[in-house]
Amino acid sequence: MKTSKFAYTVRLSRLHCYFVEENQYDDVFLKYKGKKIWPKDKKQQPVMMDTTTDLDIEISGIARNETVKIDLWDWDLLSPNDKLGSFHLVVEGDFGSFSTDMIQNLKETKKAKYTLDWGVF
C-alpha cells in the first residue's frame, strides 16, 4: 500500500466567540503542540461574547488524516492560565474551508463556546 508524501497546510482564519467563561470577556490565546501561536505580538487577546476575531495563522507539514489539535487558553494575571478547550481539525485530504466547535475542558470551563474557521491548501 502506497502512502502519500504530500504535506498539507492548515490556515486558521477566524475565531467565533458565542459565550465567554469570564464576566465580560475572555483573554484568550491559542497553542499548537504546546507552543503559543496566537496572538503573535502580545500575551493574549480580549474576546467578547458574540464576536468574531480574524486570525492569520498557517501550520504546514500536515499529513493526510492527521489531526491538528489547537488549544484555546484563557490568560490569567494572578493565577495559572486556564485551558478552555481544544479544536480537533482532521485533515482528510480535501481542500477547502471548514468550521470546528471547541471541545470544552470541563475542569476549567462550564459555559465558554467557541468555533474555529480553518482551511486546507
Disulfide bonds with the S-S distance in Angstrom:
none
